[in-house]
């Protein structure tokens, strides 16, 4: 495990197009599916990372708590399953079902979607506004597996609430910290390492 921080993509960046298969339903999920939403949260996660395991119940809670709000949520995993079979689509499906995720969990086999979003770690969060412009990228909250700080989702929830209230995210954004995305050998992006 390499402890890695978010790339902190420039705020205002337009959400790149994507089209990935949901590992639970088998349906194709795309950016266009969320064009009617006031905000879209993309979460880069995986099944095995201790940083994700530390916050996975909060990720499920966010899905439940905002279920009736105009927020779209998609989780994406891009880890190389040849070297990390515990992150294979069937394992992601099991994770999503056990945690009762009510949002799509997609597998980015080519790792190209993760690259265009400059995802670097798991978890890594990207929150886009109604115009599909990046409004927040950063941590869920201050909790980490090695701290005694409770997982609350404070930072991400504050950003989501601001967008849903038609406001801007106007607080300091701290990078997310987690395991690096497990890139396929030779497929590492320039921003990695």
C-alpha positions as CSV (number, residue, x, y, z in Angstrom):
1,X,0.0,0.0,0.0
2,X,1.3,3.4,-1.0
3,X,-0.3,6.3,1.0
4,X,-1.3,8.7,-1.7
5,X,-3.1,12.1,-1.8
6,X,-5.7,13.5,-4.3
7,X,-4.3,15.3,-7.3
8,X,-6.6,18.2,-6.4
9,X,-7.8,18.8,-10.0
10,X,-8.6,22.4,-10.7
11,X,-11.9,23.6,-9.5
12,X,-14.2,24.5,-12.4
13,X,-12.9,21.6,-14.6
14,X,-15.7,20.2,-16.7
15,X,-16.7,16.6,-15.8
16,X,-15.2,14.3,-18.5
17,X,-17.6,12.0,-20.3
18,X,-17.6,8.4,-19.1
19,X,-19.5,5.2,-19.9
20,X,-19.0,2.2,-17.5
21,X,-21.0,-0.9,-16.5
22,X,-22.5,-1.1,-13.1
23,X,-21.2,-4.3,-11.5
24,X,-24.6,-4.9,-9.7
25,X,-27.2,-4.3,-12.3
26,X,-25.1,-4.7,-15.5
27,X,-26.5,-1.4,-16.8
28,X,-24.3,1.1,-18.5
29,X,-23.8,4.3,-16.5
30,X,-22.8,7.6,-18.1
31,X,-22.3,11.2,-17.3
32,X,-25.4,12.0,-19.3
33,X,-27.5,9.9,-16.9
34,X,-27.1,12.7,-14.3
35,X,-27.7,15.8,-16.4
36,X,-30.9,16.5,-14.5
37,X,-29.2,16.5,-11.1
38,X,-28.1,19.5,-9.1
39,X,-24.8,17.7,-8.2
40,X,-22.9,14.6,-9.1
41,X,-20.5,12.8,-6.7
42,X,-18.0,10.5,-8.3
43,X,-16.1,8.3,-5.7
44,X,-13.1,6.3,-6.7
45,X,-13.0,3.3,-4.4
46,X,-12.0,-0.3,-4.2
47,X,-12.9,-3.3,-2.1
48,X,-9.6,-4.1,-0.3
49,X,-8.1,-0.7,0.7
50,X,-8.1,-0.1,4.5
51,X,-8.8,3.6,3.9
52,X,-12.0,2.6,2.0
53,X,-12.9,0.0,4.5
54,X,-12.6,2.6,7.2
55,X,-15.2,4.9,5.6
56,X,-17.4,2.4,3.7
57,X,-20.3,2.6,6.1
58,X,-20.3,6.4,5.7
59,X,-20.3,6.1,1.9
60,X,-23.5,3.9,2.3
61,X,-25.0,6.4,4.7
62,X,-24.4,9.3,2.2
63,X,-26.2,7.3,-0.4
64,X,-29.1,6.7,1.9
65,X,-29.2,10.2,3.4
66,X,-29.3,11.9,0.0
67,X,-31.5,9.4,-1.7
68,X,-34.4,11.8,-2.2
69,X,-32.2,14.8,-3.1
70,X,-31.1,15.8,-6.6
71,X,-27.7,14.3,-6.1
72,X,-26.3,11.7,-8.4
73,X,-23.7,9.3,-7.0
74,X,-21.4,6.8,-8.8
75,X,-18.6,4.8,-7.3
76,X,-15.8,3.7,-9.6
77,X,-13.0,1.1,-9.1
78,X,-10.1,0.9,-11.5
79,X,-7.6,-1.4,-9.7
80,X,-5.7,-3.9,-11.7
81,X,-7.5,-7.2,-10.9
82,X,-4.8,-9.4,-12.3
83,X,-2.6,-8.3,-9.3
84,X,-5.5,-7.4,-7.0
85,X,-8.2,-10.0,-7.6
86,X,-10.0,-8.9,-4.4
87,X,-11.1,-5.8,-6.4
88,X,-12.6,-7.8,-9.3
89,X,-16.1,-6.8,-10.4
90,X,-17.8,-9.8,-8.6
91,X,-16.1,-8.7,-5.3
92,X,-17.2,-5.1,-5.9
93,X,-20.7,-6.4,-6.5
94,X,-20.6,-8.3,-3.2
95,X,-19.3,-5.2,-1.4
96,X,-22.1,-3.1,-2.8
97,X,-24.8,-5.6,-1.8
98,X,-23.4,-6.2,1.7
99,X,-23.3,-2.4,2.3
100,X,-26.6,-1.8,0.6
101,X,-25.1,0.8,-1.7
102,X,-28.0,2.5,-3.5
103,X,-25.8,3.9,-6.3
104,X,-24.0,2.4,-9.2
105,X,-20.6,0.8,-8.6
106,X,-18.7,0.6,-11.8
107,X,-15.5,-1.1,-12.8
108,X,-13.1,0.9,-15.0
109,X,-11.2,-2.0,-16.6
110,X,-9.2,0.2,-19.0
111,X,-8.4,2.7,-16.2
112,X,-9.0,5.5,-18.8
113,X,-11.9,7.1,-16.9
114,X,-9.8,7.2,-13.7
115,X,-7.0,8.8,-15.7
116,X,-9.2,11.6,-17.2
117,X,-10.5,12.4,-13.8
118,X,-6.9,12.3,-12.4
119,X,-8.1,9.9,-9.7
120,X,-5.0,9.0,-7.6
121,X,-6.2,7.2,-4.4
122,X,-9.0,5.3,-2.8
123,X,-11.1,6.9,-1.7
124,X,-10.9,9.9,-4.0
125,X,-14.0,12.2,-4.3
126,X,-15.0,14.6,-7.1
127,X,-18.2,16.6,-6.7
128,X,-19.6,18.4,-9.7
129,X,-22.3,21.1,-9.8
130,X,-25.4,21.3,-12.0
131,X,-23.3,22.6,-14.9
132,X,-21.0,19.6,-14.5
133,X,-18.1,21.8,-13.2
134,X,-15.9,20.6,-10.4
135,X,-16.9,22.2,-7.2
136,X,-15.2,20.0,-4.6
137,X,-12.4,17.5,-4.6
138,X,-10.9,16.3,-1.4
139,X,-11.4,14.4,1.7
140,X,-14.5,12.8,3.2
141,X,-13.5,14.1,6.6
142,X,-10.4,14.2,8.9
143,X,-10.7,10.6,10.0
144,X,-8.1,8.0,8.9
145,X,-7.7,4.4,9.9
146,X,-4.8,5.3,12.2
147,X,-6.7,8.0,14.1
148,X,-9.3,8.0,16.8
149,X,-11.3,10.7,14.9
150,X,-14.8,9.4,14.2
151,X,-16.0,9.1,10.5
152,X,-18.6,11.7,9.9
153,X,-18.3,12.7,6.3
154,X,-18.2,16.3,7.4
155,X,-16.2,17.9,4.6
156,X,-18.0,16.0,1.8
157,X,-21.4,16.5,3.3
158,X,-20.8,20.2,3.7
159,X,-19.8,20.5,0.1
160,X,-22.9,18.5,-1.1
161,X,-25.2,20.6,1.1
162,X,-23.8,23.8,-0.3
163,X,-24.4,22.7,-3.9
164,X,-27.9,21.4,-3.1
165,X,-28.7,24.8,-1.6
166,X,-27.5,26.6,-4.7
167,X,-24.4,27.9,-3.0
168,X,-20.7,27.6,-3.8
169,X,-18.3,25.4,-1.8
170,X,-16.4,28.2,0.0
171,X,-14.2,26.3,2.6
172,X,-10.7,25.0,2.4
173,X,-10.5,21.7,0.6
174,X,-8.1,19.2,1.9
175,X,-6.8,16.3,-0.2
176,X,-8.2,12.9,0.3
177,X,-5.6,10.3,1.5
178,X,-5.7,6.6,0.7
179,X,-4.1,3.7,-1.1
180,X,-2.9,4.5,-4.6
181,X,-5.0,3.2,-7.4
182,X,-3.4,0.0,-8.5
183,X,-2.4,0.8,-12.1
184,X,-1.8,-2.0,-14.6
185,X,1.9,-2.3,-15.3
186,X,2.9,0.2,-17.9
187,X,-0.5,2.0,-17.6
188,X,0.5,4.4,-14.8
189,X,-0.5,8.0,-15.5
190,X,2.1,10.8,-15.6
191,X,0.8,12.2,-12.4
192,X,1.4,9.0,-10.5
193,X,4.6,8.6,-8.5
